């Protein structure tokens, strides 16, 4: 057991437009080089575009997008007796959210549309439709955990 003190959780204030902590956290993930106003502009415009096309409120649409790509299980490497095994482990809720946001941003940046607003909104629409790179990443993670279910007893 570690003797160090437990790290304090950083409290994130809700965003100014929708009052959502989740959207504020997503803005912080999008932000590059401390340019928060640029990140806010990207996220707000992408979310409004998503809400217009999906006929949902902004908060509901964003929550549905993240819920579709949150991983339930993942594999972790564990060394047992000289061999390394991929062991399926349930994902903590904080990590589920962090992975979902990371996968969404990475998938959006890999798209071919012009501008981050178009890339992000297109990826979110694809996720709502059940396709897209982020959904594929989530499915692949689940498949990998299912394939290594035999090593679950090493947990």
Order of alpha helices (4+ residues) and beta strands (2+ residues): alpha-alpha-alpha-beta-beta-alpha-alpha-alpha
